[in-house]
């Protein structure tokens, strides 16, 4: 429906409807599921309840049943003993690749969850190929610190592995040749990695250490370390990651009451420090960054059109520079002078509301 109307969504942001809490609002009759065409007729016993929910809530459950499931909707067995494997069954899809455009100057952004070694290796491969073979400069990897797919609310969390390709800038509802080419470059690189890795696994069943594609990554990243941006933790409903919120128009929750300052417009991934201009009011008053997420942060999705909507989480995304180990999928933990492991912790303070 949203596609036919050339809109981001009909009622609410679809890419925020895949949390377990939201999916569980839509009941499914699993006994009749096999005889239903889920893409045409949704198999639920409560049509009145479905009619009361946002269109995207029902659509998300339909998609989750095709790609997932993320959880077992049947009541647990009395003898189950709290078995996590029973609560979270294996999804039908091995990998879900989600393609996005953004109005922000994010270039080619590869978004993966922490802790997924396969997707981390894939991101490292795509990052290098897009830069060094396709020749794109603005390519980076973003990692969400949400290792468990059950904790994530986005589409790609429906599969065993999830990979999101975000390309911009481009206006909403507009198709641009250059943005499509960049998306294709990232997608083809990802599919190439998966294809080569699958071939190697099939050919070298008795020798798991033999891998030319992984050897290539070892040469590109001799210490196994890949630069990335670590998103701040989400603190508000509708957020996949933390944001610096802006005050909304008093008559419209889907429109800001201030403007993003010109000095940070189109400067995604650049550093923002305490005292730097952040917002500007209609009378020209500058609102500086107050250090709410740390002394220095990197802004992402700056003035993203999708983040004007309350259901998507309003504001500007926040991240910090980081690194991950492509062989494990986890952030690199540094040691201080006394050998104590430390990680960057982002403290959430008051917003700009």
N, C-alpha and C positions, 0 to 999 in steps of 0.2 A: 504493500500500500504506500509506504513512504517513498519507495523508488518511483512508483507511477505518479505520485504527487510532486516528485523532485524536492523532497523535504528531508531534513535530517531524521525526523521521526514524526509519528502521528500524535502520540500522547506523552511519551517519556523516552529518555535515552535508552535504546536497546542494549548498548554495551555496558549498562549498569544493572541489568536485570538478571544476571547469571549467578548471583549469590545464592547460596543454599536457602537462605531465609526467604528470598523473593520467589525462587522456583517452587518452594513448597506451598506457596499460596494457591497454586494451580494443581488441582487433584487430577490424577491419571488413573484410568481403569486399565491396569496392566494385563488383566485376563483377556480383554478384547483387543489389546494393542496390535496383535499380529494380523488381525483381519481388517484393520483400519488402514486407510491411506492417510498417513499422518500429515502429508503435505497438502491434503485437500480437506480432510475432516478430522478435527481433533477429538480424541477419544476420552471424553470426560462424562461423568454421570450428572454433573451439575452445570447445566447451560446457563442458568440464571447467575451463578457466581462468576462464570467466565465473562458474561456480558457486563458485569460491574467492574471488571479489572481493566487496566490500560491495555491497549492493543499489543504493545511491546511485551507486556508480562506474559500473555498467552503465547505470543510468537517465540519468546525466549524458551518457554517450556517445550514447545514443539521442536525447536532446534536442539535443545539439550537431549531430548529423547532420541534424536537422530544421531547425534555425535557422541553422546555420553553413554550412560548417565553419570552425573556427578555424585549421586547418592542413591541408596536403595530406598524407594518410597514405600515398600512393604513393611509392615510391623515386624520388629525383630523377633526371632524365635525365642521361646522361653528358655531354651537350652543354649542360646547363642553365646552367653557369657561375655557380652560386650565386645564381640569380635569386630575390630575395625575393618577387616577385609570384607565382612558381610555388609557393613554400613556404607562402605565406599567401594563398590564393585569396579572392576576394570572397564574403562570406556570402550566403545566400539571403534573409535578412531584413534589411531596411533598419534597422529599429529594434526592439529588444527592451525592453519595459517590464516591470519586475519589481515586484510589489506585495508588501510585507512589513508585518507587525505586529511590535511590540516590547513587551516588558514594561516597558521604561524610559520615562521621561517625555520622549520625543523630539518630542512634538507631531507636526507634519507636517514631515518631513525629506526634502528632495529631494537625492538622491545621484547625482553625475555624475563622470565622469573628466576629468582635466585635458586640454586640447588639443582638445576637441570643440566647435567653434564653434556647430554646430546645437543640441546639447544645452545649451550654455551659454545661448544665446538663449531656448531653451524654458524652462529653469529660471528665468531672469529674469522671463519672462512669468508662469509659474505662481506664483512667489513673490509678485509684485505682486497677481495676481488673487485668490489665497487670502486675502491680508491685507486688501485694500481693497475687494473685491467680495463675497467670502464672509464676511469679518469675523473670520477666525481670527487670534489674536495669536501663538500659538506656531508660527511657520513659519520655517524656515531652510534654507539650502542648504549641503551638505557636498560637498567636492570631494576625490577621491582623486588623489594625484600619481602616477598611472600612466597616461600617455597612450596607450601601446600596448595594445590589447585582448588581445594574446597574453600579456601579463604579468599579466593579471588572472584570478582564479580563480572569479569569480562568474557567475551565469547570464546577466546582461545583457551580458557580454563576448562572447557568441556571435554577436550581430548586428553590423552595421556601426556602429550607434550604440547606446548603452545608457543607460537611465534607470531609477533605482530610487526608488520612493516608499515611505517607511518611516513608519508612523503608530503612536503609542502615547501613553499606556500602556494595555495590555490583557493579561490573563493568557493564557498559551499554551493553545490548545485551546478558547478561548471567543470567541464572536462578539458584538460590541457594536455597537449601532445607531449611536452617535455616532462611533465609530472608522470604521465603514463609510462614514458620510456624509463624513467628512474625506478618506478615501481617494478617494471618488467626486469630491469637489471638486477635488482635485489631478489626478486622472486626466482628468476632463472638461476642465480647463484646459489640460492638456498636449495632449490630442487636438484641442482647439480651435485651439491655436497651430499645430500641424502641418497641420491642415486649411486654415486661412487662408493659411499660407505656401505650401502646395501650390497653392492656387487662384491666388495671386499669381504664382508661377513659371510656371504654365500660361498665364495671361492676359498676362503681360508677358515673353514669351520674348526679345523684342528689346530690353528695357530692364530689366536686372537691378537697377538702382538704385531702381526704383519699387516701394515696399512700404509699405503702411499699417501693417502689424503691426510691422515694424521701426521705422517712424517713431514708433509708439507707445512702443516701448522707448527710443528716443532721447529722448523727452520725459520718461519716467519716470526714466531714468538719463542725465542730460545729459552726463556725462563718460565714459559707457560702463562705469562701475565698479559692480559688484554685491557687497555684503557676503557673506561666506561663512565657513565653518570649514574649515581645511585639516587633514586627518587626518595623524597621525604615520605615518612609514613602518613597515611591518610588519617584524618581526625574528624571529618564531617561526613554525613550521609551523602552518597553520590560520588565520592572521590575514590579514584584508584590509587592516588598518591596525594601527598600533602600540597597545599596551595597557600599562597598569600591571597586572602580574600579581599575583595573590594566592596565598598558600600553600594547597595543597590538603590535604584530609583525608588522613592517611597510609594509610587503607584504601580510599579512593575518589578516583580522579583527576578525577571529575566533580562534586565538591562542595568548596566552599571551607572552609578551617579557621578563617577569621575572618569577621566581618560587615563590611559596608560601614557606615561611620559615619553616624549619623542626620543629621549636619549637611550631608551631600552627597546623601542620598537624595532622589530626585525633583528634583534641581537640575541636570539636564543642561544643558550649555552655559554654566554659570556658572564663574567663575574659581576656580582652586585655586592656592594659593601655598605656598611652602616653610614647613613648620611647621604647616600646617592639618591638622586631623584627617582621616584617610583610612580606616583600618580600625580595628576594635576586636576584641579577643580575647574568648573566652567568659568570662574572669575579669575583664573590664572594662578591660584595658590598652589604651590608645589608641596606635595606630601612625600617626605623622604623615607627611605627604608630604615626601620627602627631596630633591626637586628633580631626580629621575632623568630627567625630560623637559624641564627648563627651570625657571626661577624661577617663572614663572606659566604655567599651561596651562588649557584648558577641557575638562572631562570630558564624554564622550558615552557613551551606552549604560550608564548607571550601574546596576549590579546587574541587568543584562540576563540573563534566565533562560537564553537560548540560549548565553551565554558561560560557563555553568557546565560545559559539555561541552568536554572536551579537544580534540575534533576541530574545534571552532569557534574555539579560541583563548581561553583563560580570562582573566578580568580585566575592567578598565574601560577603555573607549576613551579616547584622548587626541587632542586637536586644538588648534590655535592659531587665533586670529582672523586672517582674511585677506580678500582681495578678488580678484575676477577680472574680466577684461574680457570682456563678453558677446559682443563681436564677434570675438574670437579664441579664447576658451575657455581662455586661460592666466592664471595668477596674475599679479597686478600686482607688478612689481618696483620697489621704491623706490630712490631714490638718496640717498647720504649727502651730507654737506656738501662733499665733494671730487668729487661727481659719479660715485662708484663705485656700481654697481648692487649691491644687497644683497637677500638673501632670508632669511627666518627658517629656520634649520636646527635641527632637534630632535635632540639628542644622546641616544642610548639608553645608559643605565647599568644597573646591577644592578637586578633585579626585587625584589619583596618575598617571593620564595620563601625 
